[in-house]
Amino acid sequence: MPSLPKTMRAAALDRFGGPRVLRIHRVPVPSVGPREVLIALDTAGVGSWDAAMLKGWSPYSRTSFPLILGSDGAGRIQALGPKVRRFDPGDRVYSYSFGNPKGGFYAEYVAVRSERVARVPRSLNLERAGAIATTGLTALQGVDDALRLKSGESVLIHGAAGGVGTLAVQFAKLRGARVLAAATGKDGLALVRRLGADAAVDGRREDVGAAARRFAPEGLDAVLAFAGGKSLSRGLDALRPGGRVAWPNGIEPAPRKRKGIRMKAYDAAVGVRELERFNRAVEAARLQVPIAAAYRLADAAKAHRRVEKGHVLGKIVLRIR
């Protein structure tokens, strides 16, 4: 491998605020610990959680500046810690590491623990692999672990055209479920249908509850929510007794408890087993990864302005190399 530079470019902030505080910094390339790998990044994902952190939200008690955002991305292994055996230099890999202690993925290099890294599935290029770690693990674990969807069951996926929802539609179909996808706009409805949804409803213009009752006259078996609000509440009204609801923590407003309905909030877990299972699902589903927009690293602020506008169909990414 070529020798490492001492510094790198990173999109970082020196204070909290709007997209304008996100600027290119020259910072040290992170060191590699014994169980870590250094990834030369090709692509980084941009999510709504990044936008929240830009404005000051953090799950941690202390934040140091400059703060490099980004929880996932893909690239090639540049260096290995001495206790890492699963990878070789040059391997194509992707990673999810929320609140990574050595800096986020809006940078030319990132150092992460090796158990949070996996080889890129053969069916994906680096750009699409860089878009799916956070969203894909969240989608698959919602389908498999939080809801335990079975073949033949009916499920409403609310917020189906976003970064998580577009993948959840495909994983639910992989498990044999019947999918009603709630999205917004003609383009959002067309996207979820193209990804395999059995039916689609515009959650902003139509009655999701009425659509759900037509879709499943005896009641929905499950709801997987990636967006909150009144349209979600109407969808929950169409659940059968004993139905299940799941949503990732951070959805606002969170669904309220309902008598006779099993409710579960969850966070995506990451580790060797989770990533291996995810890769198998990616290949089995022949996963399509919609890219809503791609920006240069230097244009990270523009990417965040696009996030603020909303109606993001799929995932926004930064092209770093």
BELFEN-V741565 format. One record per pair of residues at least 12 apart in sequence whose ideal C-beta (glycine too) atoms are under 7 Angstrom apart, sorted by sequence separation. I is the first residue (numbers start at 1). J is the second residue. If there is no record, write none. Layout:
I;J  I;J
//
This chain:
77;89  100;112  157;169  169;181  223;235  11;24  12;25  77;90  189;202  223;236  293;306  303;316  76;90  77;91  9;24  10;25  12;27  54;69  76;91  97;112  157;172  303;318  53;69  76;92  77;93  97;113  181;197  199;215  223;239  245;261  249;265  9;26  10;27  95;112  155;172  183;200  249;266  75;93  179;197  180;198  184;202  220;238  242;260  243;261  244;262  245;263  246;264  247;265  248;266  249;267  300;318  7;26  8;27  50;69  74;93  97;116  179;198  180;199  181;200  182;201  183;202  184;203  219;238  220;239  221;240  236;255  241;260  248;267  7;27  50;70  74;94  96;116  178;198  183;203  184;204  219;239  220;240  225;245  246;266  248;268  292;312  7;28  8;29  73;94  95;116  160;181  180;201  182;203  219;240  222;243  292;313  297;318  6;28  7;29  49;71  73;95  95;117  155;177  157;179  160;182  161;183  216;238  218;240  221;243  222;244  223;245  224;246  225;247  236;258  239;261  292;314  6;29  72;95  149;172  159;182  160;183  169;192  173;196  208;231  212;235  220;243  228;251  232;255  290;313  291;314  292;315  293;316  294;317  295;318  296;319  297;320  5;29  47;71  72;96  93;117  94;118  151;175  152;176  153;177  154;178  155;179  156;180  157;181  158;182  219;243  227;251  228;252  290;314  291;315  292;316  295;319  4;29  71;96  93;118  139;164  143;168  151;176  153;178  157;182  166;191  170;195  209;234  213;238  226;251  228;253  290;315  294;319  44;70  71;97  93;119  94;120  138;164  142;168  149;175  156;182  169;195  170;196  182;208  208;234  209;235  212;238  225;251  228;254  291;317  45;72  71;98  87;114  92;119  93;120  161;188  169;196  207;234  208;235  45;73  86;114  91;119  92;120  135;163  139;167  143;171  149;177  169;197  203;231  209;237  44;73  135;164  139;168  143;172  166;195  209;238  43;73  84;114  161;191  225;255  43;74  78;109  136;167  140;171  161;192  180;211  22;54  41;73  42;74  73;105  135;167  139;171  143;175  160;192  180;212  42;75  71;104  72;105  41;75  70;104  71;105  92;126  40;75  68;103  69;104  70;105  94;129  132;167  180;215  39;75  40;76  68;104  70;106  94;130  39;76  69;106  73;110  96;133  160;197  16;54  17;55  39;77  40;78  68;106  95;133  96;134  16;55  27;66  39;78  60;99  68;107  94;133  16;56  37;77  38;78  59;99  13;54  25;66  38;79  96;137  37;80  37;81  36;81  158;203  35;81  74;120  32;79  34;81  37;84  33;81  34;82  35;83  32;81  34;83  35;84  182;231  15;65  37;87  14;65  75;126  13;65  14;66  74;126  13;66  182;235  12;66  13;67  39;93  12;67  74;129  12;68  39;95  74;130  156;212  168;224  73;130  10;68  11;69  72;130  44;105  72;133  154;215  165;226  44;106  72;134  154;216  164;226  71;134  41;105  156;220  162;226  155;220  158;223  41;107  154;220  155;221  159;225  41;108  154;221  155;222  156;223  157;224  158;225  159;226  40;108  41;109  153;221  155;223  158;226  159;227  40;109  41;110  153;222  155;224  158;227  39;109  38;109  39;110  30;102  30;103  38;111  39;112  149;222  4;78  158;232  4;79  36;111  37;112  147;222  36;112  1;78  36;113  37;114  147;224  158;235  35;113  36;114  30;109  32;111  35;114  156;235  29;109  30;110  31;111  37;117  30;111  143;224  142;224  43;126  42;126  43;127  45;130  44;130  45;131  43;130  47;134  1;89  42;130  43;131  45;133  1;90  45;134  10;103  195;288  11;106  10;106  10;107  147;244  8;107  9;108  147;246  191;290  8;108  146;246  8;109  142;246  142;248  174;281  138;248  171;281  174;284  174;285  171;285  170;285  47;163  170;287  146;264  170;288  146;266  167;287  191;313  142;266  166;290  141;266  188;313  185;311  187;313  141;268  184;311  141;269  138;268  137;268  137;270  134;268  137;274  140;278  137;278  140;281  136;278  166;314  162;312  163;314  161;313  163;315  116;270  115;271  115;272  118;275  132;289  121;279  124;282  131;289  123;282  123;283  131;291  118;279  121;282  128;289  121;283  123;286  127;291  124;289  96;270  135;315  131;315  131;317  130;317  127;317  106;297  106;300  49;250  106;318  108;320  54;304  51;304  51;307  46;303  51;308  48;307  46;307  45;315  46;316  46;317  45;317  46;318  44;317  24;298  43;317  44;318  43;318  43;319  44;320  43;320  22;300  42;320  22;301  41;320  42;321  20;301  19;301  22;304  19;304  11;297  19;305  9;297  11;300
//
